[in-house]
Amino acid sequence: RRSRERDYNQQRNERNKSRTDCEEATDESLNRKQILSWISMSADCSMLADWLPN
């Protein structure tokens, strides 16, 4: 049970980190507000790369 709790915390930390990475990546975006609201509705933002300019 202890290790399951630790696994859960690690997964949550990784999710939070990826969300932060996405927010930093969208800092320069004109649609930043729209994208950030989309991120907050989304469980993960791995698909966000398709939105961003190269």
Backbone as CSV, one residue per row, in Angstrom:
resi,resn,N_x,N_y,N_z,CA_x,CA_y,CA_z,C_x,C_y,C_z
1,ARG,0.822,-1.203,0.000,0.000,0.000,0.000,0.861,1.260,0.000
2,ARG,1.956,1.198,0.742,2.846,2.346,0.818,3.433,2.671,-0.564
3,SER,3.855,1.630,-1.267,4.496,1.875,-2.557,3.476,2.370,-3.582
4,ARG,2.239,1.919,-3.469,1.213,2.404,-4.396,0.998,3.909,-4.209
5,GLU,1.024,4.329,-2.941,0.877,5.757,-2.663,2.028,6.555,-3.273
6,ARG,3.224,6.002,-3.154,4.392,6.695,-3.690,4.299,6.775,-5.220
7,ASP,3.864,5.676,-5.852,3.704,5.680,-7.304,2.710,6.749,-7.730
8,TYR,1.621,6.848,-6.996,0.597,7.840,-7.332,1.158,9.251,-7.232
9,ASN,1.897,9.517,-6.156,2.486,10.847,-5.985,3.470,11.159,-7.101
10,GLN,4.238,10.151,-7.510,5.211,10.372,-8.577,4.499,10.690,-9.887
11,GLN,3.436,9.962,-10.182,2.678,10.235,-11.402,2.094,11.640,-11.372
12,ARG,1.566,12.026,-10.215,0.977,13.356,-10.113,2.037,14.439,-10.312
13,ASN,3.222,14.212,-9.745,4.299,15.184,-9.919,4.690,15.302,-11.384
14,GLU,4.745,14.171,-12.095,5.110,14.209,-13.507,4.039,14.930,-14.314
15,ARG,2.771,14.701,-13.981,1.697,15.420,-14.673,1.817,16.925,-14.451
16,ASN,2.063,17.319,-13.202,2.193,18.745,-12.906,3.372,19.352,-13.656
17,LYS,4.458,18.605,-13.742,5.637,19.100,-14.438,5.334,19.309,-15.913
18,SER,4.663,18.350,-16.545,4.375,18.485,-17.965,3.419,19.644,-18.207
19,ARG,2.492,19.860,-17.288,1.594,21.011,-17.430,2.379,22.316,-17.365
20,THR,3.342,22.386,-16.432,4.167,23.585,-16.319,4.972,23.796,-17.593
21,ASP,5.541,22.723,-18.150,6.296,22.826,-19.395,5.421,23.394,-20.500
22,CYS,4.186,22.939,-20.584,3.285,23.410,-21.627,2.955,24.877,-21.424
23,GLU,2.758,25.282,-20.194,2.445,26.687,-19.947,3.624,27.571,-20.333
24,GLU,4.838,27.106,-20.055,6.013,27.882,-20.438,6.138,27.948,-21.955
25,ALA,5.799,26.853,-22.619,5.905,26.809,-24.071,4.907,27.751,-24.738
26,THR,3.784,28.004,-24.075,2.763,28.858,-24.674,2.922,30.315,-24.263
27,ASP,3.947,30.636,-23.480,4.115,32.009,-23.005,4.112,33.019,-24.143
28,GLU,4.749,32.674,-25.261,4.898,33.614,-26.364,3.690,33.603,-27.296
29,SER,2.759,32.701,-27.047,1.673,32.498,-28.003,0.641,33.613,-27.929
30,LEU,0.125,33.998,-29.085,-0.927,35.016,-29.133,-2.209,34.504,-28.496
31,ASN,-2.427,33.203,-28.601,-3.640,32.594,-28.054,-3.393,32.003,-26.677
32,ARG,-2.468,32.600,-25.960,-2.034,32.020,-24.682,-3.214,31.766,-23.753
33,LYS,-4.092,32.734,-23.623,-5.204,32.592,-22.697,-6.094,31.431,-23.109
34,GLN,-6.379,31.351,-24.396,-7.224,30.279,-24.909,-6.569,28.917,-24.687
35,ILE,-5.276,28.846,-24.987,-4.567,27.571,-24.841,-4.458,27.169,-23.374
36,LEU,-4.215,28.152,-22.504,-4.111,27.828,-21.086,-5.444,27.301,-20.549
37,SER,-6.538,27.873,-21.023,-7.832,27.373,-20.561,-8.050,25.962,-21.106
38,TRP,-7.547,25.723,-22.325,-7.670,24.379,-22.902,-6.820,23.385,-22.105
39,ILE,-5.621,23.828,-21.694,-4.762,22.968,-20.877,-5.463,22.603,-19.573
40,SER,-6.089,23.597,-18.951,-6.670,23.352,-17.634,-7.840,22.372,-17.727
41,MET,-8.463,22.286,-18.903,-9.535,21.314,-19.074,-8.997,19.935,-19.438
42,SER,-7.751,19.904,-19.883,-7.183,18.668,-20.406,-6.370,17.949,-19.335
43,ALA,-6.508,16.645,-19.274,-5.766,15.859,-18.286,-4.262,15.942,-18.556
44,ASP,-3.881,15.843,-19.822,-2.474,16.081,-20.160,-2.407,16.916,-21.427
45,CYS,-1.253,17.509,-21.686,-1.161,18.454,-22.796,-0.149,17.987,-23.823
46,SER,-0.028,16.674,-24.003,0.937,16.177,-24.985,0.534,16.551,-26.405
47,MET,-0.770,16.753,-26.631,-1.215,17.112,-27.971,-1.010,18.601,-28.253
48,LEU,-0.614,19.357,-27.248,-0.496,20.804,-27.403,0.557,21.177,-28.445
49,ALA,1.532,20.309,-28.641,2.604,20.608,-29.593,2.048,20.888,-30.986
50,ASP,0.934,20.260,-31.337,0.331,20.494,-32.645,-0.164,21.926,-32.784
51,TRP,-0.494,22.559,-31.664,-1.025,23.922,-31.679,0.062,24.964,-31.834
52,LEU,1.250,24.639,-31.354,2.276,25.664,-31.214,3.003,25.909,-32.535
53,PRO,3.392,27.178,-32.788,4.235,27.475,-33.951,5.601,26.821,-33.775
54,ASN,6.239,26.505,-34.864,7.532,25.817,-34.781,8.630,26.779,-34.328
